[in-house]
Amino acid sequence: MCGICGYISKKKIEDKILEQMRDTMIHRGPNDAGIWQKNTSQGYVGLAHRRLSIFDLSELGHQPMHSEDGLISVVFNGEIYNFKEIRVELEKDGFKFKSNCDTEVIIYSYAKWKEECFSKFNGMFAISIWDSREEKLVIARDRMGVKPFYYFWNKESNDFVFSSELKPIMEYPYFHKDIDMEALGNYLCYKYIASPRTIFKNTYKLNPGYCAIYKNNELKVKCYWNITEKKEERSKKIITDFATAKKELNDILTDAVIKRMVADVPVGTFLSSGIDSALVTAIAQKNSNSPVRTFTIGFNEKERNEADRAKKIAEYLGTDHTELYIGEKEIYDMLGDITDYYDEPFADSSQLPTMLVSKLASDNVTVALSGDGGDELFCGYKMYDLVHVAQLTDPIGEVIHKFSALNDLFCGISPEIKAFIDNRGAYRTQLFADVFSKQVKQLFDNQTSYCVLQNNCKFDFEKELTYHNWQERRMLLDMVTYLPDEVMCKTDRASMKYSLEVRSPILDYRVVEKSFEISHDLKCRRGFKDNSNVKNAILGDKKYILKSLAYDYIPKDLLSGPKKGFGVPLAKWLRGPLSDEILKYADSQYLKKQGIFDPDGVQKLIYMQKKNDKVLYSSILWSYYMFQRWWERYM
């Protein structure tokens, strides 16, 4: 795991500037560092790298790394889990290797297969390759967006800059910090900014599953793994037999876990009482010759704590378990670190306890396995219940929507009911987006809000999806938006703050593709045959096949409690210890100087949050607050 950055420009930057860009990410790679620059017909190219040593801890793993003939140079962040198998294939073709690391395999994979090499890699990665023979820069991001990849492209000046985070780009001498107002509007609605946008104009995230070639100030982007096409392709051979689906899923997931346990440094797992992390841990322990190190954060508040259940799971599995109980103060004290490590506005408050569990793990291991991805792939979120209800009641909503008198009557009851009734058109699974966008609009003046909130902040990707089952549509939408740009962003920044590499076996692309083959009825089981619970019988027992698989490793009673998550008392903080700071960021003179928000709209939001416990107001006010902290730090 590492941090990478680099540039192509007609103007050369000094080595010390490139080093400054690189060292804004020293937390991503404290073990080694390097830079390399070269004069080309296009001007200058520079690559830089910070290394967190995982494989081949010797100097042979140093980056930037070059081919034997010096024609291929690479900087790389992440892991290629099948690099040994690829290496064997390359050695048969006569390629010679000096090191035992995956970076060198990337070099000669590119030498043999060019851009087709990325589809051969099973891993999490952000890769940048300079091809001296063709004088082109080739970049790529892994299929599920586990690792970040940012780039800035100024077509007028021929500047192209890439990095693992935004900080190196902001340090580039010719970068201009121009806010993308539409991206800001989306952020305030969703708490994150989805690819390919970032908070800055002319600055982008490379989409997951994409590679690109930059040459002669032109960028050609190519999708090497299309998640929609894979879903449609795999759905043609759907598995409806439960036993078959379960065995095939277990085989692939087991191999994914085993591959992620390979490292030249200590490896452990995050363990909550949830199905996903418990299943990953159980498979890891079954395939380990010694007790796996497991790590859990507990909360002093009983209503939020599930560490006691995680401990029982660890005892049953026989892991070497470490737990840390924290109070509200420990979480609150992490606030000061957020903007240093989340250098783009980001407002998922679970980032705070995620940083704490990462710190706990990093004191003992360098690599940790997580259960990320289980909810999106196997229908785990509460939102999927709401989407199912919306589909069931859609004909009723259609009738009410057509008659203005009925519409006014029902919509006056609550914004939530209005969201169901007004849920028409191409964005059927994006419930409540209208509710949030309407509130966010009030933070801007009328002219600005029109520019900021295009399509009421709804993702156009859903227009491509034609699945009859709305849950399937929403799950796929989450896989391309929420999962990479919120869940994985949160995990990446929180863990790399402590130079900890987090690996996600459930997001192995083979597991993802296998999930597309499994009938949705095996993910969300409805009816009374398997459910004595009336609610589950109607709404469905979500993650059914994943739960059944987990019960083969861990007794059901240890996993049957409610999932409590990494909750943070936002409403309490916003009304209490943060209230003075919130008011500072709502001052009319401050906002006039900033030139973005309408002071009356901000004051109204603060008032509504104080008087109302709706998540709507706390969520948007927290997003606003985190943006202002980011602005203060970087602008």
Backbone torsions as a table, in degrees:
resi	resn	phi	psi	omega
1	MET	NA	137.2	-170.5
2	CYS	-153.8	-175.8	170.4
3	GLY	-126.5	133.5	-178.9
4	ILE	-124.3	153.4	170.6
5	CYS	-160.1	168.8	179.4
6	GLY	175.6	179.3	-176.6
7	TYR	-156.4	159.8	166.5
8	ILE	-131.9	130.7	-177.4
9	SER	-159.9	158.6	172.4
10	LYS	-73.2	-17.6	-179.3
11	LYS	-108.9	127.8	176.9
12	LYS	-79.4	138.2	172.4
13	ILE	-100.9	152.2	-178.2
14	GLU	-65.6	153.3	178.0
15	ASP	-55.7	-39.6	-176.8
16	LYS	-66.8	-29.5	176.5
17	ILE	-70.1	-44.2	177.7
18	LEU	-62.2	-37.8	176.9
19	GLU	-66.0	-38.4	177.1
20	GLN	-63.6	-42.8	176.3
21	MET	-58.1	-49.4	-178.7
22	ARG	-60.7	-42.8	-171.9
23	ASP	-80.5	-2.8	168.1
24	THR	-66.9	-13.5	-179.5
25	MET	-115.1	30.9	-177.3
26	ILE	-59.8	-28.8	178.6
27	HIS	-64.6	-26.6	179.6
28	ARG	-76.1	-21.0	-177.3
29	GLY	-156.6	84.2	-176.6
30	PRO	-84.5	-6.1	-170.8
31	ASN	-88.4	-25.6	-176.0
32	ASP	-164.3	162.6	179.1
33	ALA	-154.1	152.9	177.8
34	GLY	-159.9	157.1	172.5
35	ILE	-136.6	161.0	177.1
36	TRP	-154.3	134.9	178.1
37	GLN	-133.0	153.5	-178.0
38	LYS	-151.5	144.9	174.6
39	ASN	-85.6	132.4	-179.5
40	THR	-131.6	175.0	177.1
41	SER	-67.3	-20.7	178.4
42	GLN	-87.3	-9.0	-175.9
43	GLY	131.0	-109.9	-177.1
44	TYR	-136.2	146.1	174.0
45	VAL	-126.0	139.5	177.9
46	GLY	-137.1	139.3	176.7
47	LEU	-125.0	144.5	179.8
48	ALA	-143.5	153.4	-171.6
49	HIS	-151.5	138.7	167.7
50	ARG	-115.1	131.6	-170.7
51	ARG	-111.5	130.2	164.6
52	LEU	-106.9	109.9	-171.2
53	SER	-74.5	122.6	178.7
54	ILE	-122.0	-49.6	176.1
55	PHE	-112.0	144.3	179.2
56	ASP	46.5	82.1	-173.9
57	LEU	-72.7	-1.9	-178.7
58	SER	-76.4	178.6	178.0
59	GLU	-68.0	-12.7	179.7
60	LEU	-67.3	-16.0	177.5
61	GLY	-91.8	7.4	-177.1
62	HIS	-62.6	141.1	175.2
63	GLN	-126.4	154.9	-0.3
64	PRO	-58.3	140.6	-179.5
65	MET	-109.8	145.0	-175.0
66	HIS	-125.4	151.6	174.4
67	SER	-68.7	165.2	-177.5
68	GLU	-57.8	-36.2	-179.4
69	ASP	-88.1	-1.1	177.1
70	GLY	76.7	7.6	-175.1
71	LEU	-89.5	-16.9	179.8
72	ILE	-124.2	126.6	179.5
73	SER	-126.2	142.5	-174.4
74	VAL	-141.4	144.1	162.2
75	VAL	-125.0	143.2	-166.1
76	PHE	-149.6	135.5	175.1
77	ASN	-120.3	125.2	176.4
78	GLY	128.2	-155.1	-179.9
79	GLU	-143.0	141.1	170.5
80	ILE	-107.7	106.8	-170.8
81	TYR	-74.9	-22.3	179.4
82	ASN	-104.7	26.3	-174.2
83	PHE	-66.0	-28.8	-179.0
84	LYS	-68.9	-39.8	177.2
85	GLU	-65.3	-41.2	178.7
86	ILE	-65.5	-39.1	-179.8
87	ARG	-60.8	-42.8	178.4
88	VAL	-57.9	-43.4	179.2
89	GLU	-63.2	-40.9	-179.2
90	LEU	-70.3	-36.6	179.2
91	GLU	-64.4	-32.5	177.0
92	LYS	-65.1	-25.3	178.8
93	ASP	-90.3	5.0	174.5
94	GLY	97.3	2.3	178.5
95	PHE	-73.5	136.4	-178.3
96	LYS	-106.4	138.6	-177.4
97	PHE	-118.9	141.2	177.9
98	LYS	-98.7	-32.0	-173.4
99	SER	-110.9	178.4	174.8
100	ASN	-114.4	26.2	-176.1
101	CYS	-109.8	163.4	-175.9
102	ASP	-76.1	-19.4	-179.0
103	THR	-61.7	-42.6	-179.5
104	GLU	-66.4	-32.1	176.8
105	VAL	-65.0	-36.4	176.9
106	ILE	-61.3	-43.5	-178.3
107	ILE	-57.7	-50.2	-174.8
108	TYR	-82.6	-20.6	169.8
109	SER	-65.1	-41.9	176.8
110	TYR	-66.4	-40.2	179.4
111	ALA	-58.5	-35.5	-177.9
112	LYS	-86.8	-46.2	-169.9
113	TRP	-110.4	-1.5	-175.5
114	LYS	53.8	-139.0	-174.0
115	GLU	-67.9	-14.4	178.0
116	GLU	-69.8	-12.7	-176.9
117	CYS	-64.1	-30.3	-174.5
118	PHE	-64.3	-31.7	179.5
119	SER	-73.1	-12.7	177.0
120	LYS	-87.6	-17.2	-174.8
121	PHE	-83.4	130.7	169.5
122	ASN	-105.4	106.2	-177.5
123	GLY	178.4	-170.9	172.1
124	MET	-117.6	127.2	-172.1
125	PHE	-160.9	150.8	164.3
126	ALA	-128.6	117.7	-171.0
127	ILE	-124.6	138.6	172.6
128	SER	-132.1	123.7	-176.3
129	ILE	-121.4	127.7	172.1
130	TRP	-99.7	119.0	179.0
131	ASP	-99.2	102.5	-175.5
132	SER	-69.7	-30.9	-179.1
133	ARG	-64.8	-45.3	-178.9
134	GLU	-98.1	-1.0	-179.0
135	GLU	48.0	61.3	178.2
136	LYS	-141.6	151.1	176.1
137	LEU	-103.5	127.8	178.8
138	VAL	-114.2	126.4	-178.7
139	ILE	-123.5	154.0	-179.2
140	ALA	-155.6	150.4	175.6
141	ARG	-127.8	146.5	-176.3
142	ASP	-63.0	164.6	-169.7
143	ARG	-59.2	-39.8	-174.9
144	MET	-103.4	4.3	176.9
145	GLY	70.7	32.4	178.6
146	VAL	-65.7	-37.8	178.6
147	LYS	-105.2	143.0	-177.4
148	PRO	-83.4	152.2	174.1
149	PHE	-148.3	114.0	178.8
150	TYR	-108.6	150.1	170.5
151	TYR	-149.6	148.7	176.6
152	PHE	-116.4	133.5	-178.3
153	TRP	-136.8	113.3	175.3
154	ASN	-105.8	103.1	-174.6
155	LYS	-66.1	-31.4	-177.6
156	GLU	-69.0	-41.2	-175.5
157	SER	-98.2	-2.1	-177.8
158	ASN	62.5	35.5	176.1
159	ASP	-99.4	127.8	174.3
160	PHE	-130.5	121.6	-177.0
161	VAL	-129.5	136.6	177.9
162	PHE	-128.2	159.0	178.9
163	SER	-170.4	166.9	176.6
164	SER	-78.7	-22.3	179.3
165	GLU	-138.8	174.5	179.2
166	LEU	-79.7	-23.3	-175.1
167	LYS	-56.1	-46.2	178.1
168	PRO	-61.2	-37.7	178.4
169	ILE	-64.0	-41.0	179.1
170	MET	-65.7	-23.1	177.9
171	GLU	-85.3	-10.8	-179.8
172	TYR	-65.8	129.9	-170.4
173	PRO	-58.9	-26.9	-174.0
174	TYR	-108.5	21.3	178.6
175	PHE	-91.3	138.8	177.8
176	HIS	-115.0	129.5	-176.5
177	LYS	-86.0	79.2	178.5
178	ASP	-102.1	117.5	-176.3
179	ILE	-68.6	133.1	172.2
180	ASP	-86.4	104.6	-172.9
181	MET	-66.6	-34.1	178.2
182	GLU	-67.8	-38.1	175.9
183	ALA	-63.7	-37.9	177.8
184	LEU	-62.3	-43.6	178.5
185	GLY	-60.8	-43.2	177.5
186	ASN	-63.5	-40.2	178.5
187	TYR	-60.1	-46.2	-178.4
188	LEU	-63.1	-29.8	177.5
189	CYS	-77.5	-40.6	-169.2
190	TYR	-111.1	-11.3	-179.8
191	LYS	80.3	1.1	176.5
192	TYR	-153.1	169.1	178.8
193	ILE	-114.5	120.9	-175.6
194	ALA	-81.4	147.5	175.5
195	SER	-59.6	146.0	7.8
196	PRO	-92.3	3.6	-176.2
197	ARG	-74.6	159.9	165.7
198	THR	-134.6	-177.1	-179.6
199	ILE	-70.7	-17.1	-177.4
200	PHE	-107.3	147.5	172.4
201	LYS	-68.5	151.3	178.9
202	ASN	62.4	14.3	-177.6
203	THR	-128.8	133.7	-168.6
204	TYR	-139.6	161.9	165.3
205	LYS	-101.1	134.9	172.5
206	LEU	-69.6	129.0	-178.2
207	ASN	-63.9	145.9	174.7
208	PRO	-57.7	142.1	179.4
209	GLY	78.3	11.8	-177.7
210	TYR	-116.5	151.1	166.7
211	CYS	-128.2	167.4	-178.6
212	ALA	-152.7	153.5	176.6
213	ILE	-118.5	125.9	175.8
214	TYR	-109.9	121.3	-179.9
215	LYS	-154.5	134.1	178.4
216	ASN	51.8	44.2	177.4
217	ASN	60.6	28.7	173.8
218	GLU	-126.0	138.7	179.8
219	LEU	-116.8	117.6	177.0
220	LYS	-108.0	115.1	-175.6
221	VAL	-99.0	137.2	-177.8
222	LYS	-135.4	136.1	175.7
223	CYS	-90.3	115.7	179.4
224	TYR	-95.3	-12.6	176.6
225	TRP	-147.5	105.3	-175.7
226	ASN	-97.8	114.0	-173.1
227	ILE	-65.3	-34.9	178.7
228	THR	-67.6	-43.1	178.0
229	GLU	-64.2	-39.3	178.5
230	LYS	-65.0	-40.1	177.6
231	LYS	-60.8	-46.4	-178.8
232	GLU	-67.9	-40.1	-179.6
233	GLU	-64.5	-47.9	-177.5
234	ARG	-72.4	-27.5	-179.9
235	SER	-68.4	-15.4	179.6
236	LYS	-74.3	-18.8	177.5
237	LYS	-122.5	56.1	-173.8
238	ILE	-65.7	139.9	178.6
239	ILE	-99.2	118.1	179.9
240	THR	-105.4	-17.3	178.9
241	ASP	-78.8	121.3	-173.0
242	PHE	-62.6	-46.3	-177.1
243	ALA	-62.1	-41.8	179.0
244	THR	-64.2	-47.2	-179.6
245	ALA	-60.9	-43.0	-177.8
246	LYS	-65.3	-43.5	179.9
247	LYS	-64.9	-45.2	-178.7
248	GLU	-65.5	-38.6	177.1
249	LEU	-64.5	-44.2	-179.8
250	ASN	-61.5	-42.1	-178.6
251	ASP	-62.9	-45.4	-177.7
252	ILE	-71.1	-41.8	-179.7
253	LEU	-65.8	-37.8	177.6
254	THR	-61.6	-45.0	179.0
255	ASP	-64.7	-36.5	178.6
256	ALA	-63.9	-40.8	178.7
257	VAL	-67.2	-46.0	-179.2
258	ILE	-58.8	-43.8	179.8
259	LYS	-61.6	-33.2	-177.8
260	ARG	-85.7	-3.2	175.2
261	MET	-91.2	-6.5	-178.5
262	VAL	-83.0	122.5	178.2
263	ALA	-167.6	161.1	176.0
264	ASP	-96.3	17.7	179.4
265	VAL	-137.6	165.2	-179.2
266	PRO	-62.2	141.8	-178.2
267	VAL	-124.2	140.2	175.9
268	GLY	-140.3	-167.0	176.9
269	THR	-138.6	150.3	165.9
270	PHE	-78.4	135.2	-179.7
271	LEU	-133.2	114.2	168.5
272	SER	-107.2	-167.6	176.7
273	SER	-92.8	6.5	-178.1
274	GLY	-78.2	162.0	-177.7
275	ILE	-59.6	-46.1	-170.1
276	ASP	-65.2	-54.8	-177.9
277	SER	-68.0	-34.2	178.8
278	ALA	-66.3	-41.4	179.4
279	LEU	-65.5	-45.9	178.4
280	VAL	-59.6	-44.1	-180.0
281	THR	-64.2	-42.6	-179.2
282	ALA	-62.0	-43.4	178.9
283	ILE	-66.2	-40.2	178.3
284	ALA	-62.0	-44.5	-178.9
285	GLN	-66.4	-39.6	179.3
286	LYS	-61.5	-30.9	-175.7
287	ASN	-105.3	20.3	178.7
288	SER	-116.2	143.8	178.7
289	ASN	-83.7	-7.0	-180.0
290	SER	-141.3	164.5	180.0
291	PRO	-59.2	129.6	177.6
292	VAL	-75.1	138.8	175.7
293	ARG	-75.9	125.8	179.0
294	THR	-122.9	149.0	-172.5
295	PHE	-136.3	132.6	-176.8
296	THR	-138.0	138.9	170.9
297	ILE	-99.0	129.7	175.6
298	GLY	-110.8	152.2	179.6
299	PHE	-109.9	138.0	178.9
300	ASN	-64.6	-27.0	177.4
301	GLU	-79.1	118.6	-172.9
302	LYS	-59.1	-36.9	-175.7
303	GLU	-67.9	-16.6	179.3
304	ARG	-108.2	-4.0	-171.6
305	ASN	-91.1	134.7	172.4
306	GLU	-133.1	14.0	-178.9
307	ALA	-66.5	-30.2	179.4
308	ASP	-63.8	-39.2	177.6
309	ARG	-70.6	-39.0	177.8
310	ALA	-61.9	-36.8	179.3
311	LYS	-64.7	-40.7	178.6
312	LYS	-64.8	-38.2	176.7
313	ILE	-63.8	-44.3	179.4
314	ALA	-61.8	-40.6	179.5
315	GLU	-65.2	-40.2	179.4
316	TYR	-64.6	-42.4	-177.4
317	LEU	-77.9	-20.8	-179.0
318	GLY	81.6	31.3	179.2
319	THR	-82.8	165.4	173.7
320	ASP	-90.4	96.3	-165.4
321	HIS	-97.9	138.5	175.3
322	THR	-128.7	129.6	178.3
323	GLU	-129.7	151.5	178.4
324	LEU	-135.2	121.8	177.2
325	TYR	-91.4	133.8	-177.9
326	ILE	-128.0	156.6	175.7
327	GLY	-110.2	-176.9	-178.6
328	GLU	-61.0	-34.9	-177.3
329	LYS	-63.6	-42.4	-179.4
330	GLU	-63.0	-37.8	177.6
331	ILE	-68.4	-45.5	-177.5
332	TYR	-61.3	-37.1	-177.6
333	ASP	-66.7	-16.8	179.2
334	MET	-78.2	-12.5	-176.5
335	LEU	-54.4	-37.9	-175.9
336	GLY	-64.5	-20.3	-176.9
337	ASP	-92.0	-12.9	-168.8
338	ILE	-58.9	-52.2	-172.7
339	THR	-69.1	-22.9	176.3
340	ASP	-67.3	-34.2	-173.7
341	TYR	-106.1	-25.6	171.5
342	TYR	-104.6	89.1	-170.4
343	ASP	-88.5	10.3	168.0
344	GLU	-124.2	145.0	179.7
345	PRO	-50.2	128.6	-175.4
346	PHE	-153.0	130.9	-168.2
347	ALA	-134.9	28.8	170.2
348	ASP	-83.4	108.2	-172.7
349	SER	-66.0	-14.9	177.1
350	SER	-69.8	-5.6	172.9
351	GLN	-59.6	-30.2	-177.0
352	LEU	-67.4	-56.8	176.0
353	PRO	-66.4	-25.7	175.9
354	THR	-64.9	-36.8	175.2
355	MET	-64.6	-38.4	-178.2
356	LEU	-67.9	-41.6	179.0
357	VAL	-71.0	-30.1	175.6
358	SER	-66.5	-40.6	177.5
359	LYS	-62.8	-43.7	179.4
360	LEU	-59.2	-46.5	-178.8
361	ALA	-67.2	-39.8	-174.4
362	SER	-66.6	-19.2	176.1
363	ASP	-72.0	-12.6	-174.4
364	ASN	-127.3	-29.3	-177.1
365	VAL	-136.3	167.6	176.8
366	THR	-107.3	-20.3	179.6
367	VAL	-127.7	136.8	176.3
368	ALA	-133.3	137.8	175.6
369	LEU	-91.7	141.6	180.0
370	SER	-123.1	169.9	178.0
371	GLY	-101.1	17.2	-177.9
372	ASP	-57.2	139.8	175.2
373	GLY	106.5	-19.3	-176.4
374	GLY	-62.2	-38.2	-178.1
375	ASP	-68.5	-43.4	-177.8
376	GLU	-70.2	-38.1	-176.2
377	LEU	-80.5	-28.9	-172.1
378	PHE	-124.6	21.7	169.5
379	CYS	67.5	64.3	-175.4
380	GLY	-105.9	-20.1	-171.8
381	TYR	-81.4	152.2	175.4
382	LYS	-60.7	-32.1	178.9
383	MET	-55.8	-31.9	-179.7
384	TYR	-68.9	-29.1	171.1
385	ASP	-63.9	-45.8	-177.7
386	LEU	-65.0	-38.6	177.7
387	VAL	-64.2	-40.0	177.9
388	HIS	-63.5	-44.2	177.6
389	VAL	-61.7	-41.3	179.5
390	ALA	-61.1	-39.8	179.2
391	GLN	-68.9	-39.7	179.7
392	LEU	-64.3	-39.3	-175.3
393	THR	-94.8	4.7	-175.4
394	ASP	-57.8	-41.9	178.4
395	PRO	-60.5	-37.1	177.9
396	ILE	-66.5	-44.8	178.8
397	GLY	-60.6	-35.7	179.0
398	GLU	-63.0	-43.0	179.3
399	VAL	-64.7	-48.1	-179.2
400	ILE	-61.5	-40.1	-177.5
401	HIS	-63.1	-32.1	-177.3
402	LYS	-75.6	-25.7	-177.8
403	PHE	-104.7	111.7	-172.2
404	SER	-58.5	-39.0	-178.3
405	ALA	-63.6	-47.6	177.3
406	LEU	-64.0	-40.6	-179.8
407	ASN	-58.3	-47.2	-179.4
408	ASP	-63.9	-38.9	-178.3
409	LEU	-63.9	-51.4	-176.3
410	PHE	-73.5	-37.8	-178.4
411	CYS	-69.3	-21.6	178.1
412	GLY	-76.0	-12.9	-177.7
413	ILE	-72.2	-48.1	179.8
414	SER	-164.6	155.1	176.7
415	PRO	-61.7	-30.8	-178.6
416	GLU	-66.3	-45.6	178.4
417	ILE	-63.4	-40.3	177.4
418	LYS	-59.4	-38.1	-179.8
419	ALA	-62.8	-39.3	178.7
420	PHE	-68.0	-42.4	-176.7
421	ILE	-70.6	-40.0	-178.5
422	ASP	-83.6	4.5	-175.8
423	ASN	-77.0	75.7	-178.1
424	ARG	-117.3	170.6	173.3
425	GLY	85.5	-154.2	-169.2
426	ALA	-87.1	-7.8	-172.8
427	TYR	-111.2	50.5	-166.7
428	ARG	-67.9	-26.5	-176.1
429	THR	-92.8	-3.8	-177.7
430	GLN	-92.6	61.8	-178.9
431	LEU	-60.5	143.7	173.9
432	PHE	71.9	-0.5	175.7
433	ALA	-61.5	-38.3	178.2
434	ASP	-63.3	-39.9	-179.1
435	VAL	-62.6	-45.9	-179.3
436	PHE	-69.2	-43.4	-177.8
437	SER	-64.8	-35.4	178.1
438	LYS	-62.3	-41.2	179.4
439	GLN	-69.9	-40.4	-179.3
440	VAL	-64.7	-36.5	178.9
441	LYS	-54.8	-32.9	-176.9
442	GLN	-70.4	-11.8	177.7
443	LEU	-82.1	-10.2	-178.5
444	PHE	-120.6	161.3	173.2
445	ASP	-73.8	167.5	-172.0
446	ASN	-58.4	-41.1	-177.3
447	GLN	-68.4	-43.2	-178.5
448	THR	-69.0	-40.9	-176.2
449	SER	-62.1	-31.1	178.5
450	TYR	-63.8	-37.6	-179.3
451	CYS	-78.6	-32.6	-172.2
452	VAL	-77.0	-40.2	-169.0
453	LEU	-109.7	70.6	176.5
454	GLN	-70.5	136.2	179.7
455	ASN	54.4	27.8	-178.0
456	ASN	52.6	37.0	176.2
457	CYS	63.9	27.2	178.7
458	LYS	-92.8	148.6	-176.9
459	PHE	-83.3	124.1	-178.9
460	ASP	-68.1	-17.5	-179.2
461	PHE	-54.3	-32.0	-177.0
462	GLU	-63.6	-24.4	179.0
463	LYS	-61.2	-26.6	-179.3
464	GLU	-77.7	-14.4	-171.4
465	LEU	-96.4	127.3	-176.2
466	THR	-117.9	12.2	-177.7
467	TYR	-63.2	135.7	179.6
468	HIS	-64.6	-38.3	-178.5
469	ASN	-78.1	116.0	-176.9
470	TRP	-66.1	-30.9	178.0
471	GLN	-61.8	-43.4	179.3
472	GLU	-62.1	-40.4	178.1
473	ARG	-62.1	-46.3	-177.7
474	ARG	-68.1	-37.5	177.8
475	MET	-60.9	-43.5	179.6
476	LEU	-68.0	-38.4	175.7
477	LEU	-59.6	-43.8	178.6
478	ASP	-64.2	-34.1	-179.9
479	MET	-65.0	-28.7	-177.2
480	VAL	-101.1	-7.7	-179.3
481	THR	-123.2	-74.1	-173.7
482	TYR	-61.5	-43.4	-175.6
483	LEU	-63.8	-55.5	-178.4
484	PRO	-72.2	-38.6	-168.6
485	ASP	-96.8	-9.5	173.1
486	GLU	-117.5	-62.0	-175.6
487	VAL	-62.7	-52.2	-176.5
488	MET	-74.0	-32.4	174.3
489	CYS	-61.4	-46.6	178.5
490	LYS	-56.7	-49.2	-176.6
491	THR	-67.3	-42.4	-178.9
492	ASP	-61.1	-51.0	-176.2
493	ARG	-69.9	-39.2	-178.8
494	ALA	-65.3	-40.7	-178.5
495	SER	-76.9	-40.6	-178.4
496	MET	-70.4	-19.5	171.9
497	LYS	-53.7	-33.6	-178.4
498	TYR	-111.1	21.0	178.5
499	SER	53.9	42.6	178.3
500	LEU	-110.5	129.2	177.1
501	GLU	-91.3	125.5	178.2
502	VAL	-109.3	129.0	-179.6
503	ARG	-114.8	143.4	-173.1
504	SER	-123.3	91.7	-176.1
505	PRO	-60.1	-34.1	-178.1
506	ILE	-65.7	-21.2	179.3
507	LEU	-93.8	9.4	167.0
508	ASP	-54.7	131.2	-173.2
509	TYR	-61.1	-24.8	178.1
510	ARG	-70.9	-34.6	175.5
511	VAL	-68.1	-42.0	178.4
512	VAL	-59.1	-49.0	-178.8
513	GLU	-66.2	-35.3	177.1
514	LYS	-66.3	-36.0	178.1
515	SER	-62.7	-30.8	177.8
516	PHE	-69.9	-24.5	179.0
517	GLU	-80.9	-22.6	-175.3
518	ILE	-81.3	129.1	179.8
519	SER	-53.6	139.2	179.8
520	HIS	-61.3	-28.1	178.5
521	ASP	-64.0	-21.6	178.0
522	LEU	-88.0	-12.6	175.5
523	LYS	-91.9	-42.2	179.4
524	CYS	-124.4	95.9	-171.8
525	ARG	-87.1	120.7	-179.9
526	ARG	-114.4	161.4	179.9
527	GLY	102.1	168.6	-173.5
528	PHE	-92.0	-2.3	-178.7
529	LYS	-62.4	-44.3	-178.4
530	ASP	-109.3	-0.5	-174.8
531	ASN	-126.4	120.5	171.0
532	SER	-86.8	-17.8	179.2
533	ASN	-81.0	120.3	-176.5
534	VAL	-61.1	-41.6	-179.6
535	LYS	-59.8	-47.1	179.2
536	ASN	-65.4	-33.5	-179.7
537	ALA	-63.7	-34.0	-178.6
538	ILE	-87.9	-53.4	-177.4
539	LEU	-78.3	-30.1	-178.9
540	GLY	109.7	145.9	174.9
541	ASP	-89.0	98.1	-172.8
542	LYS	-70.0	151.0	-178.9
543	LYS	58.9	33.6	-172.2
544	TYR	-56.2	-50.5	-176.4
545	ILE	-69.5	-34.1	178.5
546	LEU	-68.6	-39.6	176.6
547	LYS	-63.0	-46.2	-179.5
548	SER	-59.7	-39.2	177.6
549	LEU	-65.8	-42.2	179.3
550	ALA	-63.3	-36.5	-179.3
551	TYR	-67.5	-17.9	174.7
552	ASP	-72.8	-20.8	-179.3
553	TYR	-103.9	-32.6	-172.2
554	ILE	-133.7	134.3	178.8
555	PRO	-54.0	139.9	-175.9
556	LYS	-57.2	-37.9	-175.6
557	ASP	-66.3	-22.1	177.1
558	LEU	-78.5	-17.0	-176.3
559	LEU	-113.9	5.9	-169.9
560	SER	-89.3	-6.0	-179.2
561	GLY	-74.1	164.8	179.9
562	PRO	-70.0	142.7	176.3
563	LYS	-79.3	125.1	-175.1
564	LYS	-102.0	-22.8	175.6
565	GLY	73.3	-177.5	-179.0
566	PHE	-97.1	69.3	-175.7
567	GLY	-73.0	147.2	176.0
568	VAL	-129.6	133.6	-176.8
569	PRO	-76.3	71.7	-174.5
570	LEU	-59.2	-51.1	-176.5
571	ALA	-56.9	-42.4	179.7
572	LYS	-63.6	-44.9	-179.8
573	TRP	-65.3	-44.5	-176.3
574	LEU	-64.7	-32.4	179.1
575	ARG	-87.2	-17.8	-174.6
576	GLY	-110.5	-103.8	-172.0
577	PRO	-63.2	-21.0	-179.2
578	LEU	-97.6	-2.8	-171.6
579	SER	-60.8	-42.1	179.7
580	ASP	-64.3	-39.5	179.5
581	GLU	-68.4	-38.0	176.5
582	ILE	-59.8	-44.3	-179.9
583	LEU	-64.9	-34.7	176.4
584	LYS	-60.8	-42.1	-179.5
585	TYR	-78.4	-4.2	177.4
586	ALA	-105.7	-0.6	-179.1
587	ASP	-61.0	132.5	-173.9
588	SER	-61.9	-36.6	179.1
589	GLN	-68.4	-40.6	177.5
590	TYR	-60.7	-46.1	-177.4
591	LEU	-71.0	-33.7	177.2
592	LYS	-64.2	-41.2	178.7
593	LYS	-67.2	-38.2	179.9
594	GLN	-68.4	-39.7	174.0
595	GLY	75.2	30.8	-179.3
596	ILE	-122.0	-49.0	-170.6
597	PHE	-105.5	154.5	175.2
598	ASP	-87.5	118.5	-176.8
599	PRO	-56.1	-39.6	179.9
600	ASP	-64.2	-40.0	178.8
601	GLY	-65.1	-39.3	178.9
602	VAL	-66.9	-44.4	179.3
603	GLN	-61.6	-38.9	179.4
604	LYS	-65.1	-40.1	177.8
605	LEU	-62.5	-43.4	179.0
606	ILE	-61.3	-42.9	179.7
607	TYR	-62.3	-45.9	-178.3
608	MET	-65.1	-36.3	179.8
609	GLN	-68.5	-35.8	179.3
610	LYS	-69.4	-33.3	-173.9
611	LYS	-95.8	-5.6	-169.8
612	ASN	-141.3	139.0	-179.3
613	ASP	-93.5	8.4	179.6
614	LYS	-62.5	137.3	178.8
615	VAL	-58.4	-32.5	-179.5
616	LEU	-47.7	-52.3	-173.4
617	TYR	-73.9	-42.3	178.9
618	SER	-64.6	-39.9	-178.5
619	SER	-63.1	-47.6	-177.4
620	ILE	-70.8	-38.8	179.5
621	LEU	-66.0	-38.9	176.4
622	TRP	-63.6	-42.0	177.9
623	SER	-62.4	-42.0	177.8
624	TYR	-61.8	-44.6	-179.2
625	TYR	-62.7	-44.3	-179.8
626	MET	-67.4	-32.9	174.8
627	PHE	-63.5	-43.7	-178.6
628	GLN	-64.8	-37.6	175.4
629	ARG	-64.3	-41.3	177.1
630	TRP	-62.8	-44.9	179.9
631	TRP	-58.1	-44.4	-178.9
632	GLU	-63.9	-34.3	-178.0
633	ARG	-78.8	-38.6	-169.9
634	TYR	-113.9	-18.0	-174.9
635	MET	-106.5	NA	NA
